[in-house]
Amino acid sequence: MFACRDATELMTEEGEGALSGWVRLRYRFHMAICPHCKACRHQMDQALSIAKEIPAEPVPETVEDRAVAAFREARKGGRTV
């Protein structure tokens, strides 16, 4: 059975066109009949739309340099970041 939990977990993938076959069919059927998941998808679409309107701020060069140094140091120690 395809539940709301399944549908909400697949919303991002569906938006990216990453669903295929039976999963896509079951997702779309569920979305067609479930008002709760439709509302959730609508809210997610609105949030994404608003987020896209936020202007990007440049990252200070010192932050980028420190991040690169931290990644390099972590790789030396065998850790993953």
Buried (B, 14 or more C-beta within 10 A) or exposed (E): EBEEEBBBEBBEBBEEEEBEEEBBEBBEEBBEEBEEBBEBBEEBEEEEEEEEEEEEEEEEEEEEEEEEEEEEEEEEEEEEE
